[in-house]
Amino acid sequence: MDDSKRESFLDKFHLPGKVALVTGGSRGIGRSIALGLAEAGSDIVLASRKLPDLEKVAQEITGMGRKALPVSANVRHLPEIDNLVKKAMDEFGHIDILVNNAGTNPTFGSVFDVEEGVWDVTMGLNLKGYFFLSQAVGKIMRDKGGGSIINVASTAGIHPDIGLGVYSISKAGVIMLTQVLAQEWGQYNIRVNAIAPGVVKTKLSSLLWSTSEIREKVEDSTALGRIAEPEEMVGAVLFLASEASSYITGQTLVLDGYHSSYVRTFLSAITPTR
């Protein structure tokens, strides 16, 4: 491939003139994704419950020469979704990329002990919020000729994690939501995909990586032998948001360092010592 063709292909990853809405954008994976999309050329609408935290990320984005709109919103609640989308449209006039990232896991333990309030909060943010924000933004994308939606699922939605029962159920729902929207909205040139991270060093998963015994077990269950950093999720999202993935929809890309409960144990048994 000559240089001119290579440059043209790499341009597909760039997002100049695009507007991306990122929920849970104040920290962790959401913050990293927002900064990555801005670096690729997008203006960013940032959403989470705490406006001061969003404003700090907005300053980082404007420092890159991009525009940023921080909006306080709890996407469990439909009126706040409506307000978020209205503010985004008033500011930018279009939304090209939606990253549903906001999530929660308010409990850790047996499903025998799950109370209704925990179920409602988890499903409300992790699944209901994704659905209705996608619905609102999807109508805008339909009317403008297309767009890309990326849902942040989890490997817990593929194989259940002990102690994370309701969270696992919600993330399995996100994977099916991705497929349903992709199937119905492909006719409008709206692509819908998901990423499924394994354990990433965020506040949400802090119990799993801040406790040495648990962290060692998690690390030993991956081929790469370590836990991911939030910025390692960005490349996959940029790919799915851009024209580089123009024929990909309905897919869930697993980002888990290749998880298997037997990986390190098996390898240590068959690999000669030096």
N, C-alpha and C positions, 0 to 999 in steps of 0.2 A: 504494500500500500504506500503510495507516494505521500509527501508531506501535506499537499493540498487536501487530499481525501481524508487523511488522518485528522487534520484540523477541523474539517467539516463534521466528522463523526463526533469529535470531542465537544463540539458546540452543542450537540444534542443534550448534554448534561447541564448546560447553562440555562438560567431561568430569568433573563432580563425582562422587565415589564410585568412579571407575574406578581400576584398577591397571594400569600399563603396565610391561612388561619391555623394557629397551633394552640391546642388546649393543653392545660398543665404546663404552660411555657415558662414558669418562673424558676424551675430548678430541674436537676436530673436529666432524664432523657429528653423531655420537652424543651428545656433550655438549649441543650446541645443541638437538637434538630432545628430549632428556630435560628440559631446562629449559623448553622450550616446552610440553610435555605437562603439566608440573607447574603452569605458569602457567595452563593451561586447567582445572586442577582435579584432575589425576590424582596419585595416589601412585605412586612410581617404584621399580622394582627395577633397579639398575644392575649391569651385568656387564662385566668385562674381566679381563685377566690380573693387573694390578697394583692391589692393593687401596688403597694410599695415594692414588693418583690418583683412584680412585673416591670415596674418602672426602671429598676436596675438593669434588667435584661434589655429593655428598650434603649437605654443609653448605650449599651454595647453595640446594638444594631445600628443606631444612628452614627456611631463612631466609625462604622464601615461605609458610611455614605448612603445607607438605605433608610427608608421610612419605617417607623414602627408605631403601632397603635396599641397601647396596653388597655385592656378592658377587664374590669372585675366581673366575673360571671361564674356561677355555680351551675354547670350544665345538667345537673339533676332536675332543674326547674325550667319548664318550657318558657315562661315569661322572660327569664334571663337569657335563654337561647335566642329568643326573638330580639331582645335588646342588643345582644352581641352582634348578631348578623346585621341588624339595622345600622349600628355604629360603623361596622366594617364597610358596608355599602355607601353610607354617607361620606366616609373618608376617601374610599378608593374607587367606588363604582363597580367593582367586580371582585370575584374571588375565584382563583384558578386552582388552588391547592388547599385541601383540608387535611390536617393531621389530627385525628382523634387520639389524644394521648392521655388526657386526664384519667387518673385511676385511683382506686383506694382498696385497702384490705384492712378493715378495722378489727379483725379478730384472727387469732391463731389457735387452733385446737380442733377438737372433735366436732363433727357435724351434729352429734347428739346435743351439743350445748349451744347451737346457733339460735339466737333470738330473732324475732321478726324484724326488729329495727336494724339489726346487722345485715340481714338479707336485703331489706329495702335500700339501705344506703349503698351497699356494694353493687346491687343490680342497677340502682338508679344512676350511679355515676359511670360504672364500667360498661353498661349495655344500653340502658334507656337513653342516656345522654348521647352516646354514639349514634343511636338510631335517629333521634329527632334533630340533632344538629346536622347529620348527613342529609336528612330529608329537606331541611331548610336550605342548606347550601346546594344540595343537588338540584333543586328547582332553579336556582340562579345559574348553575353550570349548564343545565338543560337549555335554558333560554339564550345563553351566550355561545353555545356550540360545543361544550365539553369541559373537561377538567379531570383532576386526579384526586382521589380520596385515599389516604393511607391510614389504616387503623392499627393501633398498637395493641396487639393481642399478647400472648405469652405462651411459652412452652407448657405452662400449667393448663392451658386449654386443649392441649394435645394428649398429655399424660398427666393425670392428677397428682398434685404434690400433697404429701401428708401434712395435715394441719391447715391446708389452704382450700378446703372443700368448696365454699361458696365462691371464692375468688376463681378457682378453676372452672366452675360451672359458668361464671360470667364470661370468662375469656374463651371458653368453647363457643359461647353464644356470639362473641365478636367474630370468630372465624366463620361461622355460618352466616352472620350478617354480611360479612365481606362477600361471600359467594352469592347471596341473594341479591344484593345491590348490583354486583357486577353483572349478573345475568339479566336483570331487568333494565339497567341503565346503559348497557353497552350500545344500544341503538341510538343513544344521545351523545356518543363519544365521551362518556364518563367512565373512566377506568377506576376500579376499586380493588385495592390490594391491602395486604396486612404484613406486618412483621411480627414475629413471635420471639422476643428475646428470652434467653435463659436468665440466670441470675446476673444482675447488673448492680454496680455499686451506687445505689440510690437510697434515699431515706426510706422509701417504701419497703425495700428488701434488707434493711440494715440488720435485722435479727439474723439473717442468713450469712452475712459476711463479717459482722462485728464480733460474733462469738467464734472463738478459734476452733473449737471442736466441730461445729457445723460447717464453718468455712472450709476446713480441710476435707470434709466429706464431699462438699460441693466441688471443690477443685479436683479431687480425685475422680469425680464422675465425668470429667470432660477430657476429650482428647488433647486439648491445649493446656490443660492443667492449671487453669486460672479462672478468675471471675472477670467479667467484662467491665469496661469503663463506659459511661454514658455516650461519649463521643464515638464509640465504635458502632453505634446504631445509626449514625448519620449517613454513611455512604449508601446503605440500602434504601433509606428514605429518599435521598437525592435521586437515585436511580429510578425508583418507582414514581417519583413526582415528575420526572423529566421525559422528554421525547425519546430518550435512549431506551425506554421500556414501552414504546408505543403499541406493541402487540401483546402486552401482558396485562391480564385482568383476572380477578377472582382467585388470586394466588396468595398463599401465606409463606413468606420467606423466614425460615428458622435461623435465628442468630444465637446459637447456644454453645459455640466452641466444640460442637459435636458431643452431645450428651449421651452417656450410657453408664448405667450403674456399675458396669463391669469393666469399663475401659482401663483404668489404671491398674486394677488388681490383675486383670488378664495379661496386660502388657508386661507388668513386672515379673510375671511368672514365665513368660516366654522369651524375654529379652535378656541376652547374656550380659553379665556384669563385666565391667572393664577394670 
